[in-house]
């Protein structure tokens, strides 16, 4: 093991001590009874850890190609993490999908629940929840006093989430969690006490957001050029021309909608619109599943089938990565996401869906492509295979290195790949894939447009408010006009974009860069290009920023 790998492994050990909830998320054992320090001092300790590591890493000269890639990955990811912290965004940002509160609550979803030790760990975390929330309030107060505070609309939206989590008639998250666990005696008492305290703390945080932070929250949700440029680079691991990317979003959405029109005609007849085809598909009993549990089981069967058929043909999937679990979250926020396996694979990779309130029926044609995105060949293949590459990747690269543009770009690329491989020959399933792609293209436009308050092109192909400046309201109108999702789901997506600048475009822009990298490799290798080998070699590099990825692929 070289000096860079030694440094990386030490970083992971020290990081897990500073972020025990993070350790649980990535599957590092031994920290499940502890909670992060969310005080200003706690945040600073994590930032100082990154600074020390970057200083130590900077003076190490790589001895071979693998070390060069490892150093490039670590310098790029940790450098942008520190730049985000130093710019004042890490501690102050509160949104409907990302905050100290969401980290504290969400970790319970991935914690082991069987056995006295597991239940005792949950009880300890529940009882540590309220003190951590108080620390977080102190941090947010200090940030607000320094003029760094999130948009009022996001603060109020998070308060509404807290209402749902604590309402006995809605998610009732903490008491529901405690009630699902098997415990007796003193442990039952600790669980009940922790659930009550965490519920009260979450309700109190909602009041804090409404009464104290929202009145000083920013009027505008737009991030502005300085913050957005940094956020875009962080989420992509690449610098892109934002205005060119914004205009490309219009062209890409227009291309996708033309394809959708062709597929719609095949579904509903010549001259049929996309909405005609959607109505026909939604009315088809064979494509509808009542009940979220039954829908989860359908997703599980499709995910298992994809793994079975792709293994040994287009990918070589190692045995531990051949298991995925499809799960429903105990909350109703509307997100669909993947969580990776634990380091020892005792916890498998999981596909999650937080089904929104009011959604009771599900259209399979919309979600076939989602299963490929979250499962195989998407996130599950990518993350699990990375976790298994102990012979190639150090512990930091396997557990902590994540770039949204790389990961989400790969998963969106995987959807397109499944179309190329013939898995979306059913016109309904293909329309679902194209509709999902259209969503990602639309949010390139909306995310960049709303946060940079760009002018809407006067010659845009949709005739949408030409020459006007983007606002959140126009963003919602545009999404409603181009995305065929239930309003409950789409509204969460829209709020997410407004509160998490730069992340939403990472899917489609990441896919664009993955496609460019594949084409560059194909041109370079000529007749020697092999698609299966390209996928293997690219995934064996682990997660990277997209600029370091392209450089590494060019050297293969």
Backbone torsions as a table, in degrees:
resi	resn	phi	psi	omega
1	UNK	NA	131.1	-178.3
2	UNK	-82.7	176.8	-176.8
3	UNK	-65.2	-35.8	179.4
4	UNK	-66.2	-42.4	178.2
5	UNK	-65.2	-38.8	176.6
6	UNK	-60.2	-45.7	179.7
7	UNK	-63.0	-42.0	-180.0
8	UNK	-62.9	-43.3	-179.8
9	UNK	-65.7	-39.6	177.9
10	UNK	-64.7	-38.5	178.7
11	UNK	-59.0	-44.4	-178.4
12	UNK	-62.2	-44.9	-179.7
13	UNK	-60.7	-45.7	-179.4
14	UNK	-70.0	-37.6	178.7
15	UNK	-62.4	-41.3	-179.0
16	UNK	-62.4	-34.1	176.8
17	UNK	-68.1	-37.1	-179.1
18	UNK	-79.4	-26.7	-178.4
19	UNK	-132.3	75.1	-179.0
20	UNK	-62.6	-32.7	176.0
21	UNK	-67.8	-37.9	175.0
22	UNK	-61.3	-39.7	177.8
23	UNK	-59.5	-41.2	177.6
24	UNK	-64.2	-42.9	-179.9
25	UNK	-56.6	-43.2	-176.4
26	UNK	-91.7	-0.8	172.1
27	UNK	88.2	26.7	174.5
28	UNK	-88.3	122.0	-174.7
29	UNK	-75.0	156.1	170.6
30	UNK	100.6	5.4	-176.1
31	UNK	-128.3	7.2	-168.6
32	UNK	-71.2	-10.0	179.8
33	UNK	-100.4	4.9	-175.0
34	UNK	-113.8	162.2	-178.5
35	UNK	-128.5	147.2	-179.7
36	UNK	-62.6	150.2	170.8
37	UNK	-85.0	109.2	-177.2
38	UNK	-100.2	15.4	175.0
39	UNK	-74.6	166.9	175.2
40	UNK	-55.0	-38.0	179.7
41	UNK	-66.9	-35.8	178.5
42	UNK	-65.6	-43.3	176.8
43	UNK	-63.0	-41.5	-178.8
44	UNK	-65.8	-35.6	178.6
45	UNK	-62.3	-40.8	178.1
46	UNK	-67.0	-40.7	179.1
47	UNK	-64.9	-40.2	179.4
48	UNK	-65.2	-35.7	175.8
49	UNK	-60.5	-41.6	177.7
50	UNK	-66.2	-43.2	179.9
51	UNK	-58.7	-48.0	-179.4
52	UNK	-60.0	-42.5	-177.7
53	UNK	-65.4	-43.6	178.7
54	UNK	-62.7	-40.2	178.1
55	UNK	-63.3	-42.4	179.3
56	UNK	-67.6	-39.2	-177.1
57	UNK	-69.6	-34.8	-174.0
58	UNK	-59.7	-31.3	-174.6
59	UNK	-93.6	-0.7	179.4
60	UNK	-89.2	127.5	177.0
61	UNK	-94.3	122.1	178.7
62	UNK	-61.5	141.2	-177.8
63	UNK	-97.7	-14.3	179.6
64	UNK	-158.5	177.2	-173.5
65	UNK	-58.7	-44.3	-178.4
66	UNK	-60.9	-38.9	177.7
67	UNK	-69.1	-35.0	178.8
68	UNK	-63.2	-44.6	178.6
69	UNK	-63.5	-41.7	-179.5
70	UNK	-62.3	-43.2	179.7
71	UNK	-67.3	-44.5	178.9
72	UNK	-57.6	-44.3	-178.0
73	UNK	-62.7	-45.6	-174.1
74	UNK	-72.3	-41.5	178.9
75	UNK	-63.2	-41.6	-177.7
76	UNK	-68.4	-50.1	-176.9
77	UNK	-67.2	-51.2	-177.3
78	UNK	-69.6	-31.8	177.9
79	UNK	-62.9	-43.4	179.0
80	UNK	-72.7	-33.4	175.3
81	UNK	-60.8	-44.3	179.7
82	UNK	-69.5	-38.5	178.3
83	UNK	-62.0	-38.0	178.0
84	UNK	-65.8	-40.9	178.2
85	UNK	-65.6	-48.2	-177.5
86	UNK	-64.1	-26.4	177.8
87	UNK	-78.2	-7.7	175.2
88	UNK	92.6	13.5	-175.2
89	UNK	-94.4	-28.6	-172.8
90	UNK	-63.0	-47.9	-175.5
91	UNK	-78.1	-28.7	-169.8
92	UNK	-93.8	-18.5	-171.0
93	UNK	-74.6	123.8	174.5
94	UNK	-128.1	122.6	178.5
95	UNK	-142.5	174.7	-175.7
96	UNK	-71.4	-6.1	-178.7
97	UNK	-127.7	-16.4	-173.4
98	UNK	-145.7	117.4	175.9
99	UNK	-171.5	172.2	174.4
100	UNK	-59.0	-37.8	178.5
101	UNK	-61.8	-45.8	-177.6
102	UNK	-65.0	-35.8	176.0
103	UNK	-64.1	-42.4	179.9
104	UNK	-64.9	-43.1	-178.0
105	UNK	-74.8	-44.6	-172.4
106	UNK	-66.2	-25.9	-177.0
107	UNK	-63.5	-25.7	178.4
108	UNK	-64.5	-25.2	-178.9
109	UNK	-66.1	-27.3	-175.0
110	UNK	-108.6	3.0	-178.9
111	UNK	-77.6	143.5	172.6
112	UNK	-58.8	146.3	-176.1
113	UNK	-123.9	-4.8	-175.6
114	UNK	-99.4	132.3	176.6
115	UNK	96.2	156.9	-175.8
116	UNK	-62.4	-39.0	-178.4
117	UNK	-64.3	-44.2	179.6
118	UNK	-62.3	-43.6	-179.3
119	UNK	-66.9	-39.3	178.0
120	UNK	-63.0	-37.2	177.2
121	UNK	-64.0	-41.9	177.9
122	UNK	-64.2	-42.0	177.9
123	UNK	-60.4	-41.7	179.6
124	UNK	-63.9	-41.5	179.6
125	UNK	-68.2	-39.2	177.0
126	UNK	-60.7	-40.9	-179.3
127	UNK	-75.6	-18.3	175.1
128	UNK	-90.6	-3.7	-174.7
129	UNK	-66.8	-49.2	-175.9
130	UNK	-62.6	-45.8	176.6
131	UNK	-60.1	-37.9	178.9
132	UNK	-65.2	-38.2	177.8
133	UNK	-64.4	-38.6	177.3
134	UNK	-64.4	-40.2	175.5
135	UNK	-60.5	-42.7	-178.5
136	UNK	-64.9	-39.1	175.7
137	UNK	-59.3	-42.9	178.9
138	UNK	-60.0	-43.4	178.8
139	UNK	-61.6	-47.5	-177.7
140	UNK	-66.3	-34.8	176.5
141	UNK	-63.8	-45.1	179.7
142	UNK	-62.6	-42.0	179.7
143	UNK	-64.8	-43.2	179.5
144	UNK	-62.7	-39.8	179.0
145	UNK	-63.3	-27.6	178.4
146	UNK	-89.4	4.9	177.7
147	UNK	88.1	11.7	179.6
148	UNK	-111.0	105.8	-175.8
149	UNK	-150.3	148.5	-178.5
150	UNK	-74.2	171.6	179.6
151	UNK	-67.9	143.1	-177.8
152	UNK	-56.3	-41.0	-177.5
153	UNK	-62.0	-38.0	178.5
154	UNK	-68.7	-41.3	179.7
155	UNK	-60.8	-42.3	179.8
156	UNK	-70.2	-34.5	178.2
157	UNK	-67.4	-38.1	177.0
158	UNK	-67.3	-37.5	175.8
159	UNK	-59.5	-37.9	177.3
160	UNK	-65.9	-37.1	175.2
161	UNK	-61.4	-43.4	178.2
162	UNK	-59.1	-38.9	177.8
163	UNK	-58.2	-45.7	-178.8
164	UNK	-65.9	-41.2	-178.4
165	UNK	-64.4	-29.4	-173.3
166	UNK	-103.5	-7.1	-176.8
167	UNK	-79.0	122.7	179.0
168	UNK	-58.9	-24.5	-179.2
169	UNK	-91.9	-0.9	-178.8
170	UNK	-121.5	-119.3	-177.5
171	UNK	-71.3	-37.7	-179.5
172	UNK	44.6	52.1	-164.4
173	UNK	-60.2	-55.4	-170.8
174	UNK	-69.6	-45.1	177.5
175	UNK	-66.9	-35.8	177.1
176	UNK	-63.8	-40.9	177.4
177	UNK	-60.5	-50.5	-179.6
178	UNK	-60.4	-37.6	-178.3
179	UNK	-69.5	-21.8	-179.7
180	UNK	-86.1	-9.3	-175.2
181	UNK	-93.0	151.0	177.8
182	UNK	-96.5	116.0	-178.5
183	UNK	-150.7	165.5	178.5
184	UNK	-149.7	162.5	174.7
185	UNK	59.7	-134.8	-176.0
186	UNK	-62.3	-31.5	-179.0
187	UNK	-66.8	-37.0	175.7
188	UNK	-61.2	-42.5	179.2
189	UNK	-62.0	-42.7	179.6
190	UNK	-64.7	-40.2	177.7
191	UNK	-61.8	-48.4	-177.7
192	UNK	-64.2	-41.0	179.1
193	UNK	-64.8	-43.1	-180.0
194	UNK	-65.2	-41.7	-180.0
195	UNK	-62.9	-42.4	179.5
196	UNK	-64.9	-42.2	-178.7
197	UNK	-67.5	-41.5	179.8
198	UNK	-67.2	-37.8	176.6
199	UNK	-62.9	-46.8	179.6
200	UNK	-63.0	-40.4	-179.4
201	UNK	-65.4	-39.1	179.9
202	UNK	-68.3	-42.3	175.8
203	UNK	-62.6	-39.5	177.5
204	UNK	-66.1	-33.5	177.7
205	UNK	-67.8	-37.5	176.0
206	UNK	-59.7	-44.1	179.0
207	UNK	-64.7	-39.5	177.6
208	UNK	-60.6	-43.7	179.4
209	UNK	-64.0	-44.8	-176.6
210	UNK	-70.6	-45.0	-168.4
211	UNK	-91.0	-29.0	-172.4
212	UNK	-112.3	-45.3	-173.5
213	UNK	-89.0	-42.6	-177.6
214	UNK	-58.0	-39.5	179.3
215	UNK	-59.9	-24.0	178.1
216	UNK	-107.2	6.8	179.8
217	UNK	-68.1	157.7	-179.9
218	UNK	-65.6	141.2	176.2
219	UNK	-69.3	-41.7	-177.4
220	UNK	-92.5	141.1	172.7
221	UNK	-88.9	-14.0	179.2
222	UNK	-60.2	132.5	-176.9
223	UNK	-77.2	-31.9	-175.4
224	UNK	88.4	164.6	-170.2
225	UNK	-64.4	-44.0	-174.4
226	UNK	-64.3	-50.8	-178.6
227	UNK	-67.8	-39.9	-175.4
228	UNK	-67.0	-39.3	179.8
229	UNK	-61.1	-44.0	178.9
230	UNK	-66.1	-43.5	-179.8
231	UNK	-63.4	-42.3	179.2
232	UNK	-61.2	-44.9	179.3
233	UNK	-64.0	-39.3	179.5
234	UNK	-63.7	-47.8	-175.8
235	UNK	-72.7	-28.0	-179.9
236	UNK	-92.8	-27.3	-169.6
237	UNK	66.9	27.4	-178.3
238	UNK	-157.7	150.3	172.3
239	UNK	-95.0	126.2	177.3
240	UNK	-125.5	157.3	173.9
241	UNK	-75.1	107.6	-172.6
242	UNK	-65.5	-37.4	-179.5
243	UNK	-70.5	-40.4	176.6
244	UNK	-62.8	-40.4	179.7
245	UNK	-65.1	-41.1	177.2
246	UNK	-59.0	-46.9	179.5
247	UNK	-68.2	-37.7	176.1
248	UNK	-60.0	-35.3	178.7
249	UNK	-57.6	-41.8	177.6
250	UNK	-62.5	-45.8	-178.6
251	UNK	-64.2	-40.8	-178.4
252	UNK	-68.6	-41.2	177.6
253	UNK	-64.1	-40.8	179.0
254	UNK	-62.3	-42.4	177.6
255	UNK	-61.1	-45.3	-178.8
256	UNK	-64.4	-39.9	-179.1
257	UNK	-69.1	-30.2	173.9
258	UNK	-66.8	-40.7	176.3
259	UNK	-63.7	-40.7	179.6
260	UNK	-62.4	-35.0	179.4
261	UNK	-64.6	-39.3	179.0
262	UNK	-65.6	-45.6	-179.7
263	UNK	-66.0	-37.5	-179.9
264	UNK	-63.1	-37.2	177.6
265	UNK	-65.1	-35.5	178.0
266	UNK	-68.7	-28.4	-178.7
267	UNK	-83.3	-47.3	-169.6
268	UNK	-115.3	4.2	176.6
269	UNK	103.5	160.5	-178.6
270	UNK	-56.8	133.2	178.7
271	UNK	86.3	-5.1	-179.6
272	UNK	-69.4	145.2	175.7
273	UNK	-88.4	169.8	175.5
274	UNK	-60.7	-40.8	179.5
275	UNK	-63.7	-34.1	175.5
276	UNK	-62.5	-45.2	-179.8
277	UNK	-64.8	-42.0	178.8
278	UNK	-60.8	-44.1	179.8
279	UNK	-61.5	-40.9	179.7
280	UNK	-65.7	-43.9	179.8
281	UNK	-65.4	-43.4	-178.8
282	UNK	-66.3	-26.3	-179.7
283	UNK	-85.2	-8.1	-177.3
284	UNK	-79.1	113.5	-178.5
285	UNK	-59.2	-28.7	-179.3
286	UNK	-70.2	-15.1	-178.4
287	UNK	-110.4	12.7	-179.3
288	UNK	-123.0	140.2	179.5
289	UNK	-127.1	121.0	176.4
290	UNK	-84.9	135.2	175.3
291	UNK	92.9	129.6	-175.4
292	UNK	-69.5	-29.1	178.9
293	UNK	-67.4	-42.8	178.0
294	UNK	-64.3	-36.6	178.9
295	UNK	-67.9	-39.0	175.3
296	UNK	-58.6	-43.1	-179.3
297	UNK	-65.0	-36.0	175.9
298	UNK	-63.8	-44.6	178.2
299	UNK	-60.4	-41.7	-179.5
300	UNK	-61.2	-45.9	-179.4
301	UNK	-62.2	-41.9	-179.6
302	UNK	-68.7	-39.6	178.7
303	UNK	-62.8	-43.5	179.3
304	UNK	-63.6	-40.0	-179.5
305	UNK	-63.8	-43.1	180.0
306	UNK	-61.7	-43.7	179.3
307	UNK	-61.1	-46.5	-178.0
308	UNK	-61.1	-42.6	-174.5
309	UNK	-80.8	-31.5	-178.4
310	UNK	-82.0	-26.9	-179.0
311	UNK	-67.4	128.5	179.0
312	UNK	85.6	-8.9	178.0
313	UNK	-111.1	-72.5	-178.2
314	UNK	-95.0	-19.9	178.0
315	UNK	-142.4	154.9	170.7
316	UNK	-107.2	104.7	-173.2
317	UNK	-101.2	119.8	-177.2
318	UNK	-70.4	151.2	-173.1
319	UNK	-49.7	-46.2	-178.7
320	UNK	-61.6	-25.7	-178.1
321	UNK	-86.8	0.5	-179.1
322	UNK	-86.7	2.6	177.7
323	UNK	-113.4	128.9	173.3
324	UNK	-136.0	146.0	176.7
325	UNK	-114.3	130.8	173.8
326	UNK	-96.1	127.3	-170.4
327	UNK	-133.3	153.0	170.1
328	UNK	-102.4	134.7	177.9
329	UNK	-79.7	158.2	176.7
330	UNK	-82.1	8.8	177.0
331	UNK	-116.8	171.8	-174.1
332	UNK	-126.3	37.4	-173.8
333	UNK	-73.8	-22.4	177.0
334	UNK	103.6	-1.7	-177.2
335	UNK	-83.6	151.2	170.7
336	UNK	-122.0	128.0	-174.4
337	UNK	-156.4	170.7	-178.9
338	UNK	-120.4	141.1	170.5
339	UNK	-120.9	136.2	-175.0
340	UNK	-75.8	169.9	177.8
341	UNK	-72.3	162.0	172.6
342	UNK	-71.8	167.6	-174.6
343	UNK	-58.8	-34.3	-179.7
344	UNK	-97.7	4.9	179.1
345	UNK	65.7	14.2	172.7
346	UNK	-67.7	-27.5	170.2
347	UNK	-106.4	117.2	-177.8
348	UNK	-75.3	168.6	170.6
349	UNK	-65.4	145.5	-174.9
350	UNK	-135.2	142.0	172.7
351	UNK	-102.9	125.4	-173.7
352	UNK	-117.0	149.4	171.8
353	UNK	-140.2	120.3	173.6
354	UNK	-91.7	89.9	-173.0
355	UNK	-66.0	126.1	-179.0
356	UNK	-64.6	153.2	175.5
357	UNK	-58.5	136.8	177.1
358	UNK	93.9	-12.5	179.5
359	UNK	-90.1	116.0	-177.6
360	UNK	-124.8	-12.8	177.6
361	UNK	-126.4	151.3	-171.1
362	UNK	-135.1	139.7	179.7
363	UNK	-99.8	118.3	-176.8
364	UNK	-67.7	-33.0	-176.6
365	UNK	-61.2	-27.6	178.7
366	UNK	-75.8	-27.6	-165.1
367	UNK	-110.2	-3.2	174.7
368	UNK	-55.4	-46.4	-178.8
369	UNK	-67.6	-29.9	176.5
370	UNK	-64.0	-40.1	178.8
371	UNK	-63.0	-40.8	177.2
372	UNK	-67.3	-34.8	179.2
373	UNK	-65.7	-49.6	-176.1
374	UNK	-82.4	-28.1	-176.4
375	UNK	-99.1	-120.3	179.5
376	UNK	-115.0	130.7	13.1
377	UNK	-94.3	21.6	-177.3
378	UNK	-84.0	-128.9	-171.1
379	UNK	-57.2	-42.5	-174.2
380	UNK	-63.0	-44.2	177.4
381	UNK	-62.7	-48.6	-176.2
382	UNK	-60.4	-50.5	-174.4
383	UNK	-73.3	-43.8	-178.4
384	UNK	-65.8	-42.7	179.4
385	UNK	-63.5	-38.9	176.6
386	UNK	-61.5	-43.7	-179.4
387	UNK	-60.4	-30.4	-176.4
388	UNK	-84.5	-8.2	-172.6
389	UNK	-88.7	54.0	179.1
390	UNK	-63.4	-25.7	179.8
391	UNK	-75.0	-18.2	-175.3
392	UNK	-116.8	-29.0	-170.0
393	UNK	-124.2	136.6	177.9
394	UNK	-73.2	175.1	-171.3
395	UNK	-66.7	-36.0	178.1
396	UNK	-63.3	-43.0	-178.0
397	UNK	-68.2	-33.1	-179.3
398	UNK	-77.8	-34.2	-171.8
399	UNK	-104.3	-37.6	-168.1
400	UNK	-114.8	-19.3	-176.6
401	UNK	-78.9	115.0	179.0
402	UNK	-143.3	130.9	174.7
403	UNK	-127.7	124.5	-175.7
404	UNK	-60.2	-41.8	-179.8
405	UNK	-61.8	-38.3	177.4
406	UNK	-69.9	-51.4	-174.5
407	UNK	-71.6	-50.7	180.0
408	UNK	-72.6	-33.1	175.4
409	UNK	-63.0	-42.5	176.6
410	UNK	-62.1	-44.4	-177.0
411	UNK	-64.3	-36.8	176.9
412	UNK	-72.8	-37.9	173.2
413	UNK	-59.4	-38.5	179.9
414	UNK	-63.0	-36.0	176.1
415	UNK	-62.1	-45.7	179.6
416	UNK	-65.9	-37.5	178.3
417	UNK	-60.8	-41.9	179.6
418	UNK	-63.3	-31.3	173.3
419	UNK	-66.7	-44.9	178.5
420	UNK	-60.8	-34.4	-176.9
421	UNK	-84.4	-1.2	174.9
422	UNK	92.2	12.3	-178.2
423	UNK	-84.9	-4.8	179.6
424	UNK	-122.1	38.0	179.8
425	UNK	-68.9	-28.8	174.5
426	UNK	-62.1	123.7	-176.3
427	UNK	-58.1	-35.3	178.5
428	UNK	-65.1	-45.1	178.8
429	UNK	-64.4	-36.4	179.4
430	UNK	-69.5	-37.5	176.6
431	UNK	-63.4	-37.2	176.8
432	UNK	-61.3	-42.2	177.3
433	UNK	-63.4	-45.6	-179.2
434	UNK	-65.2	-36.4	178.4
435	UNK	-65.8	-40.3	176.3
436	UNK	-64.3	-40.0	176.6
437	UNK	-64.2	-38.7	179.1
438	UNK	-63.7	-38.6	175.1
439	UNK	-57.0	-47.3	-176.9
440	UNK	-67.0	-34.7	176.4
441	UNK	-70.1	-40.1	179.8
442	UNK	-62.1	-36.8	-177.5
443	UNK	-80.3	-15.4	166.3
444	UNK	-60.1	-47.8	-179.5
445	UNK	-63.8	-51.0	-173.0
446	UNK	-69.6	-43.0	-177.1
447	UNK	-64.4	-51.3	179.1
448	UNK	-66.0	-43.9	-177.3
449	UNK	-62.2	-46.8	-178.0
450	UNK	-67.5	-43.1	-173.8
451	UNK	-76.8	-28.2	177.1
452	UNK	-101.2	-0.8	178.0
453	UNK	50.7	45.7	178.5
454	UNK	-67.7	159.2	169.7
455	UNK	-75.6	139.2	174.6
456	UNK	-74.7	126.2	-175.2
457	UNK	-53.1	136.2	-178.2
458	UNK	-68.0	-23.0	-179.5
459	UNK	-108.2	25.8	-177.6
460	UNK	-62.2	144.5	-170.8
461	UNK	-68.6	-6.4	-177.4
462	UNK	-105.8	-2.3	-177.5
463	UNK	61.5	29.6	-174.3
464	UNK	-88.6	111.1	173.6
465	UNK	37.5	54.0	-176.1
466	UNK	-57.1	134.1	175.3
467	UNK	83.9	-8.8	178.0
468	UNK	-81.8	163.5	176.2
469	UNK	-93.3	142.2	-179.8
470	UNK	-65.6	140.7	170.7
471	UNK	-133.7	165.9	174.9
472	UNK	-56.6	-37.0	-178.9
473	UNK	-65.2	-40.7	177.1
474	UNK	-68.9	-33.6	175.9
475	UNK	-60.6	-44.4	178.3
476	UNK	-63.6	-43.2	-180.0
477	UNK	-61.5	-41.8	-179.3
478	UNK	-65.5	-44.9	179.0
479	UNK	-61.6	-44.2	-179.6
480	UNK	-62.2	-28.9	-178.8
481	UNK	-83.3	-16.1	-173.2
482	UNK	-126.6	-3.6	-176.2
483	UNK	-124.2	128.2	-177.8
484	UNK	-101.2	74.1	176.8
485	UNK	-126.7	155.5	175.0
486	UNK	-59.9	142.7	-178.3
487	UNK	-55.0	-36.5	-178.3
488	UNK	-61.6	-39.9	-179.8
489	UNK	-75.6	-44.5	-176.4
490	UNK	-66.1	-35.2	180.0
491	UNK	-64.9	-38.2	175.3
492	UNK	-62.8	-43.3	178.7
493	UNK	-58.3	-46.9	-178.6
494	UNK	-60.8	-45.8	178.0
495	UNK	-62.4	-38.9	179.6
496	UNK	-60.3	-44.6	179.9
497	UNK	-59.8	-44.5	-176.5
498	UNK	-64.9	-29.2	-177.4
499	UNK	-97.8	-7.9	-174.9
500	UNK	-133.0	64.8	-171.1
501	UNK	-56.4	137.1	174.1
502	UNK	89.9	-16.4	-176.0
503	UNK	-80.2	-42.8	-174.3
504	UNK	-59.5	-39.3	178.9
505	UNK	-70.3	-13.6	-174.6
506	UNK	-62.7	-25.0	178.7
507	UNK	-65.6	-60.1	-173.4
508	UNK	-73.6	-39.0	177.7
509	UNK	-69.1	-37.8	175.9
510	UNK	-61.7	-44.3	176.8
511	UNK	-60.1	-41.5	179.5
512	UNK	-58.1	-43.8	-178.8
513	UNK	-71.8	-36.7	174.1
514	UNK	-60.2	-44.2	179.5
515	UNK	-64.1	-40.0	177.7
516	UNK	-64.0	-41.0	-179.8
517	UNK	-64.5	-39.5	177.7
518	UNK	-63.6	-43.6	-179.9
519	UNK	-65.4	-39.9	178.1
520	UNK	-62.0	-42.4	179.0
521	UNK	-65.8	-40.8	179.2
522	UNK	-62.2	-43.6	179.1
523	UNK	-65.4	-38.7	-177.9
524	UNK	-69.9	-39.8	-175.0
525	UNK	-89.9	-19.8	177.1
526	UNK	60.1	-127.9	-176.8
527	UNK	-66.4	-17.0	-179.7
528	UNK	-84.8	-3.2	-178.4
529	UNK	-67.9	133.7	178.1
530	UNK	-133.5	121.7	-173.5
531	UNK	-62.8	-43.6	179.9
532	UNK	-61.8	-40.6	178.9
533	UNK	-67.1	-38.4	177.0
534	UNK	-59.2	-47.5	179.3
535	UNK	-61.6	-44.4	179.8
536	UNK	-61.2	-49.5	-177.4
537	UNK	-64.7	-39.8	-179.2
538	UNK	-67.5	-45.3	-179.8
539	UNK	-68.9	-29.6	178.1
540	UNK	-67.5	-14.5	175.5
541	UNK	-77.7	-10.9	-176.4
542	UNK	73.3	-174.8	178.6
543	UNK	-73.9	135.5	179.9
544	UNK	-142.5	157.7	163.6
545	UNK	-59.8	151.8	-172.9
546	UNK	-70.2	-29.9	173.8
547	UNK	-66.5	-49.3	174.9
548	UNK	-60.5	-33.7	178.6
549	UNK	-61.3	-48.9	-177.8
550	UNK	-62.9	-37.8	178.3
551	UNK	-65.8	-41.4	-179.9
552	UNK	-67.3	-41.7	179.0
553	UNK	-64.0	-34.8	-179.3
554	UNK	-67.0	-22.0	-179.1
555	UNK	-92.3	-5.6	-179.2
556	UNK	-77.7	NA	NA
